[in-house]
Amino acid sequence: MVESTTDETVRPDAEQKDATKGVQAEDDFVLQLAALFKQLKFSKNLKKAMKEVEVTILDLMRCKMFTIFQSFGNGKEILASFKGDIRPKDPNEKDVEIRVPFTPTSLAGYVALSQRPILVEDVYDADKLTEIHARLKWDKSFSESQDLFFKSMIVVPIKDDILLGVVQLIRFKDDPVFTSTDLKHAQMLAQMLAKQFRSEFQSTQGPYDYLVQ
Protein backbone atom coordinates (compact mmCIF):
# COMPACT_ATOMS: atom_id res chain seq x y z
CA MET A 1 0.00 0.00 0.00
CA VAL A 2 1.38 3.40 -1.01
CA GLU A 3 0.96 6.03 1.65
CA SER A 4 -0.44 9.36 0.53
CA THR A 5 1.90 12.35 0.76
CA THR A 6 0.54 15.22 2.80
CA ASP A 7 1.29 18.91 2.51
CA GLU A 8 3.21 18.69 5.78
CA THR A 9 5.74 16.23 4.28
CA VAL A 10 6.10 18.14 1.01
CA ARG A 11 6.41 21.69 2.30
CA PRO A 12 9.81 21.38 4.06
CA ASP A 13 11.42 19.94 0.91
CA ALA A 14 9.86 22.68 -1.22
CA GLU A 15 11.04 25.36 1.19
CA GLN A 16 14.53 23.87 1.19
CA LYS A 17 14.64 23.91 -2.61
CA ASP A 18 13.44 27.54 -2.70
CA ALA A 19 16.08 28.51 -0.16
CA THR A 20 18.77 26.75 -2.18
CA LYS A 21 17.68 28.50 -5.35
CA GLY A 22 17.74 31.83 -3.52
CA VAL A 23 21.30 31.27 -2.26
CA GLN A 24 22.45 30.19 -5.72
CA ALA A 25 20.85 33.24 -7.35
CA GLU A 26 22.55 35.53 -4.82
CA ASP A 27 25.91 33.85 -5.42
CA ASP A 28 25.46 34.24 -9.18
CA PHE A 29 24.67 37.94 -8.77
CA VAL A 30 27.76 38.53 -6.63
CA LEU A 31 29.98 36.76 -9.15
CA GLN A 32 28.58 38.77 -12.06
CA LEU A 33 28.92 42.03 -10.13
CA ALA A 34 32.53 41.16 -9.30
CA ALA A 35 33.24 40.52 -12.98
CA LEU A 36 31.67 43.87 -13.85
CA PHE A 37 33.79 45.63 -11.23
CA LYS A 38 36.94 44.02 -12.61
CA GLN A 39 36.08 45.14 -16.13
CA LEU A 40 35.57 48.74 -15.04
CA LYS A 41 38.52 48.78 -12.65
CA PHE A 42 41.10 48.16 -15.35
CA SER A 43 39.58 50.55 -17.86
CA LYS A 44 41.45 53.77 -18.63
CA ASN A 45 38.27 55.54 -19.75
CA LEU A 46 35.32 55.10 -17.38
CA LYS A 47 32.76 56.67 -19.72
CA LYS A 48 33.75 54.40 -22.59
CA ALA A 49 33.83 51.38 -20.29
CA MET A 50 30.34 52.14 -18.97
CA LYS A 51 29.05 52.09 -22.54
CA GLU A 52 30.64 48.68 -23.07
CA VAL A 53 28.92 47.20 -20.00
CA GLU A 54 25.52 48.80 -20.66
CA VAL A 55 23.83 45.52 -21.64
CA THR A 56 25.49 43.71 -18.75
CA ILE A 57 24.04 46.17 -16.25
CA LEU A 58 20.57 46.00 -17.83
CA ASP A 59 20.61 42.18 -17.61
CA LEU A 60 22.17 42.04 -14.16
CA MET A 61 19.70 44.51 -12.63
CA ARG A 62 16.78 43.12 -14.66
CA CYS A 63 15.66 46.56 -15.75
CA LYS A 64 14.71 48.15 -19.06
CA MET A 65 16.54 51.43 -18.56
CA PHE A 66 18.98 52.94 -16.12
CA THR A 67 20.50 56.35 -15.54
CA ILE A 68 23.65 57.01 -13.55
CA PHE A 69 24.03 60.57 -12.30
CA GLN A 70 27.25 62.12 -11.03
CA SER A 71 27.53 64.98 -8.56
CA PHE A 72 28.63 68.43 -9.65
CA GLY A 73 31.32 70.41 -7.91
CA ASN A 74 28.73 72.98 -6.83
CA GLY A 75 27.00 70.38 -4.65
CA LYS A 76 23.55 71.49 -5.83
CA GLU A 77 22.94 69.33 -8.91
CA ILE A 78 23.53 65.88 -10.34
CA LEU A 79 24.22 65.29 -14.04
CA ALA A 80 23.13 62.22 -16.02
CA SER A 81 26.51 60.84 -17.08
CA PHE A 82 25.64 57.30 -18.21
CA LYS A 83 22.38 55.99 -19.64
CA GLY A 84 21.38 52.45 -20.53
CA ASP A 85 18.38 51.49 -22.65
CA ILE A 86 17.08 48.22 -24.12
CA ARG A 87 15.72 50.04 -27.18
CA PRO A 88 17.72 50.04 -30.43
CA LYS A 89 19.96 53.07 -30.69
CA ASP A 90 18.99 55.80 -33.16
CA PRO A 91 22.21 57.24 -34.66
CA ASN A 92 20.39 60.52 -35.38
CA GLU A 93 19.11 60.94 -31.83
CA LYS A 94 20.86 63.73 -29.95
CA ASP A 95 21.98 63.13 -26.40
CA VAL A 96 19.94 65.37 -24.10
CA GLU A 97 21.75 66.76 -21.07
CA ILE A 98 19.80 66.04 -17.90
CA ARG A 99 20.57 68.05 -14.77
CA VAL A 100 18.61 67.44 -11.60
CA PRO A 101 18.72 69.83 -8.62
CA PHE A 102 18.92 68.57 -5.05
CA THR A 103 15.22 68.95 -4.23
CA PRO A 104 12.47 66.63 -2.93
CA THR A 105 10.29 67.32 -5.98
CA SER A 106 11.82 64.57 -8.17
CA LEU A 107 12.90 61.00 -7.48
CA ALA A 108 16.58 61.45 -8.31
CA GLY A 109 16.65 64.88 -6.67
CA TYR A 110 15.10 63.53 -3.48
CA VAL A 111 17.61 60.69 -3.22
CA ALA A 112 20.50 63.08 -3.88
CA LEU A 113 19.20 65.41 -1.17
CA SER A 114 18.32 62.78 1.44
CA GLN A 115 21.02 60.24 0.46
CA ARG A 116 18.46 57.53 1.15
CA PRO A 117 17.44 54.77 -1.31
CA ILE A 118 13.83 54.44 -2.43
CA LEU A 119 11.81 51.71 -4.13
CA VAL A 120 8.70 52.92 -5.95
CA GLU A 121 6.31 50.24 -7.19
CA ASP A 122 4.35 52.64 -9.41
CA VAL A 123 5.57 56.14 -10.21
CA TYR A 124 2.02 57.12 -11.23
CA ASP A 125 0.72 56.42 -7.71
CA ALA A 126 0.82 59.98 -6.34
CA ASP A 127 -0.33 58.94 -2.86
CA LYS A 128 2.59 56.54 -2.44
CA LEU A 129 5.04 59.21 -3.54
CA THR A 130 3.75 61.70 -1.00
CA GLU A 131 4.19 59.04 1.70
CA ILE A 132 7.91 59.26 0.95
CA HIS A 133 7.88 63.08 0.92
CA ALA A 134 5.02 65.55 0.77
CA ARG A 135 6.51 67.35 -2.26
CA LEU A 136 7.66 64.27 -4.18
CA LYS A 137 6.01 63.74 -7.57
CA TRP A 138 6.60 62.09 -10.92
CA ASP A 139 6.99 64.32 -13.98
CA LYS A 140 5.74 62.14 -16.84
CA SER A 141 6.01 64.77 -19.58
CA PHE A 142 9.55 63.91 -20.75
CA SER A 143 9.11 60.11 -20.81
CA GLU A 144 5.65 60.12 -22.37
CA SER A 145 6.80 62.52 -25.09
CA GLN A 146 9.06 59.64 -26.17
CA ASP A 147 6.24 57.08 -25.86
CA LEU A 148 7.76 55.63 -22.73
CA PHE A 149 5.47 54.59 -19.92
CA PHE A 150 7.42 53.77 -16.78
CA LYS A 151 6.17 51.98 -13.71
CA SER A 152 8.51 50.66 -11.03
CA MET A 153 11.75 52.40 -10.11
CA ILE A 154 14.64 52.02 -7.72
CA VAL A 155 16.78 55.07 -6.97
CA VAL A 156 19.90 54.67 -4.83
CA PRO A 157 22.63 57.11 -3.76
CA ILE A 158 26.22 56.46 -4.85
CA LYS A 159 28.37 57.60 -1.96
CA ASP A 160 31.30 56.99 0.35
CA ASP A 161 32.26 59.89 2.63
CA ILE A 162 30.35 62.24 0.33
CA LEU A 163 27.62 61.91 -2.27
CA LEU A 164 29.19 60.94 -5.61
CA GLY A 165 26.01 60.38 -7.60
CA VAL A 166 22.73 58.51 -7.95
CA VAL A 167 21.70 55.39 -9.87
CA GLN A 168 18.13 55.06 -11.16
CA LEU A 169 16.72 51.73 -12.40
CA ILE A 170 13.52 51.67 -14.45
CA ARG A 171 10.92 49.08 -15.45
CA PHE A 172 8.03 49.69 -17.84
CA LYS A 173 4.31 49.52 -17.18
CA ASP A 174 3.92 45.84 -18.15
CA ASP A 175 6.93 44.67 -16.14
CA PRO A 176 6.79 43.18 -12.63
CA VAL A 177 7.55 45.65 -9.87
CA PHE A 178 10.96 45.78 -8.24
CA THR A 179 11.40 43.81 -5.02
CA SER A 180 13.41 44.27 -1.84
CA THR A 181 16.00 41.88 -3.31
CA ASP A 182 16.30 44.15 -6.36
CA LEU A 183 16.82 47.10 -4.00
CA LYS A 184 19.59 45.22 -2.19
CA HIS A 185 21.27 44.47 -5.51
CA ALA A 186 20.97 48.10 -6.59
CA GLN A 187 22.72 49.17 -3.39
CA MET A 188 25.52 46.70 -4.11
CA LEU A 189 25.83 48.14 -7.62
CA ALA A 190 25.98 51.65 -6.13
CA GLN A 191 28.80 50.60 -3.78
CA MET A 192 30.77 49.28 -6.75
CA LEU A 193 30.17 52.49 -8.72
CA ALA A 194 31.26 54.58 -5.74
CA LYS A 195 34.68 52.90 -5.85
CA GLN A 196 34.98 53.64 -9.56
CA PHE A 197 33.86 57.26 -9.22
CA ARG A 198 36.21 57.86 -6.30
CA SER A 199 39.12 56.34 -8.21
CA GLU A 200 38.40 58.51 -11.27
CA PHE A 201 37.96 61.62 -9.11
CA GLN A 202 41.26 61.16 -7.32
CA SER A 203 43.13 60.52 -10.57
CA THR A 204 41.92 63.78 -12.16
CA GLN A 205 41.95 66.15 -9.16
CA GLY A 206 44.68 67.86 -7.19
CA PRO A 207 45.81 66.57 -3.80
CA TYR A 208 43.56 68.95 -1.83
CA ASP A 209 40.41 68.98 -3.99
CA TYR A 210 38.92 66.02 -2.10
CA LEU A 211 39.25 67.90 1.20
CA VAL A 212 37.72 71.03 -0.31
CA GLN A 213 34.71 69.09 -1.62
C-alpha positions in Angstrom: 0.0 0.0 0.0 1.4 3.4 -1.0 1.0 6.0 1.6 -0.4 9.4 0.5 1.9 12.4 0.8 0.5 15.2 2.8 1.3 18.9 2.5 3.2 18.7 5.8 5.7 16.2 4.3 6.1 18.1 1.0 6.4 21.7 2.3 9.8 21.4 4.1 11.4 19.9 0.9 9.9 22.7 -1.2 11.0 25.4 1.2 14.5 23.9 1.2 14.6 23.9 -2.6 13.4 27.5 -2.7 16.1 28.5 -0.2 18.8 26.7 -2.2 17.7 28.5 -5.3 17.7 31.8 -3.5 21.3 31.3 -2.3 22.4 30.2 -5.7 20.8 33.2 -7.3 22.5 35.5 -4.8 25.9 33.8 -5.4 25.5 34.2 -9.2 24.7 37.9 -8.8 27.8 38.5 -6.6 30.0 36.8 -9.2 28.6 38.8 -12.1 28.9 42.0 -10.1 32.5 41.2 -9.3 33.2 40.5 -13.0 31.7 43.9 -13.8 33.8 45.6 -11.2 36.9 44.0 -12.6 36.1 45.1 -16.1 35.6 48.7 -15.0 38.5 48.8 -12.6 41.1 48.2 -15.3 39.6 50.5 -17.9 41.5 53.8 -18.6 38.3 55.5 -19.7 35.3 55.1 -17.4 32.8 56.7 -19.7 33.8 54.4 -22.6 33.8 51.4 -20.3 30.3 52.1 -19.0 29.0 52.1 -22.5 30.6 48.7 -23.1 28.9 47.2 -20.0 25.5 48.8 -20.7 23.8 45.5 -21.6 25.5 43.7 -18.8 24.0 46.2 -16.2 20.6 46.0 -17.8 20.6 42.2 -17.6 22.2 42.0 -14.2 19.7 44.5 -12.6 16.8 43.1 -14.7 15.7 46.6 -15.7 14.7 48.2 -19.1 16.5 51.4 -18.6 19.0 52.9 -16.1 20.5 56.3 -15.5 23.6 57.0 -13.6 24.0 60.6 -12.3 27.3 62.1 -11.0 27.5 65.0 -8.6 28.6 68.4 -9.7 31.3 70.4 -7.9 28.7 73.0 -6.8 27.0 70.4 -4.7 23.6 71.5 -5.8 22.9 69.3 -8.9 23.5 65.9 -10.3 24.2 65.3 -14.0 23.1 62.2 -16.0 26.5 60.8 -17.1 25.6 57.3 -18.2 22.4 56.0 -19.6 21.4 52.5 -20.5 18.4 51.5 -22.7 17.1 48.2 -24.1 15.7 50.0 -27.2 17.7 50.0 -30.4 20.0 53.1 -30.7 19.0 55.8 -33.2 22.2 57.2 -34.7 20.4 60.5 -35.4 19.1 60.9 -31.8 20.9 63.7 -29.9 22.0 63.1 -26.4 19.9 65.4 -24.1 21.7 66.8 -21.1 19.8 66.0 -17.9 20.6 68.0 -14.8 18.6 67.4 -11.6 18.7 69.8 -8.6 18.9 68.6 -5.0 15.2 69.0 -4.2 12.5 66.6 -2.9 10.3 67.3 -6.0 11.8 64.6 -8.2 12.9 61.0 -7.5 16.6 61.5 -8.3 16.7 64.9 -6.7 15.1 63.5 -3.5 17.6 60.7 -3.2 20.5 63.1 -3.9 19.2 65.4 -1.2 18.3 62.8 1.4 21.0 60.2 0.5 18.5 57.5 1.2 17.4 54.8 -1.3 13.8 54.4 -2.4 11.8 51.7 -4.1 8.7 52.9 -6.0 6.3 50.2 -7.2 4.3 52.6 -9.4 5.6 56.1 -10.2 2.0 57.1 -11.2 0.7 56.4 -7.7 0.8 60.0 -6.3 -0.3 58.9 -2.9 2.6 56.5 -2.4 5.0 59.2 -3.5 3.7 61.7 -1.0 4.2 59.0 1.7 7.9 59.3 0.9 7.9 63.1 0.9 5.0 65.5 0.8 6.5 67.3 -2.3 7.7 64.3 -4.2 6.0 63.7 -7.6 6.6 62.1 -10.9 7.0 64.3 -14.0 5.7 62.1 -16.8 6.0 64.8 -19.6 9.5 63.9 -20.8 9.1 60.1 -20.8 5.7 60.1 -22.4 6.8 62.5 -25.1 9.1 59.6 -26.2 6.2 57.1 -25.9 7.8 55.6 -22.7 5.5 54.6 -19.9 7.4 53.8 -16.8 6.2 52.0 -13.7 8.5 50.7 -11.0 11.7 52.4 -10.1 14.6 52.0 -7.7 16.8 55.1 -7.0 19.9 54.7 -4.8 22.6 57.1 -3.8 26.2 56.5 -4.8 28.4 57.6 -2.0 31.3 57.0 0.4 32.3 59.9 2.6 30.4 62.2 0.3 27.6 61.9 -2.3 29.2 60.9 -5.6 26.0 60.4 -7.6 22.7 58.5 -7.9 21.7 55.4 -9.9 18.1 55.1 -11.2 16.7 51.7 -12.4 13.5 51.7 -14.4 10.9 49.1 -15.4 8.0 49.7 -17.8 4.3 49.5 -17.2 3.9 45.8 -18.1 6.9 44.7 -16.1 6.8 43.2 -12.6 7.6 45.6 -9.9 11.0 45.8 -8.2 11.4 43.8 -5.0 13.4 44.3 -1.8 16.0 41.9 -3.3 16.3 44.1 -6.4 16.8 47.1 -4.0 19.6 45.2 -2.2 21.3 44.5 -5.5 21.0 48.1 -6.6 22.7 49.2 -3.4 25.5 46.7 -4.1 25.8 48.1 -7.6 26.0 51.7 -6.1 28.8 50.6 -3.8 30.8 49.3 -6.7 30.2 52.5 -8.7 31.3 54.6 -5.7 34.7 52.9 -5.8 35.0 53.6 -9.6 33.9 57.3 -9.2 36.2 57.9 -6.3 39.1 56.3 -8.2 38.4 58.5 -11.3 38.0 61.6 -9.1 41.3 61.2 -7.3 43.1 60.5 -10.6 41.9 63.8 -12.2 41.9 66.2 -9.2 44.7 67.9 -7.2 45.8 66.6 -3.8 43.6 69.0 -1.8 40.4 69.0 -4.0 38.9 66.0 -2.1 39.3 67.9 1.2 37.7 71.0 -0.3 34.7 69.1 -1.6 
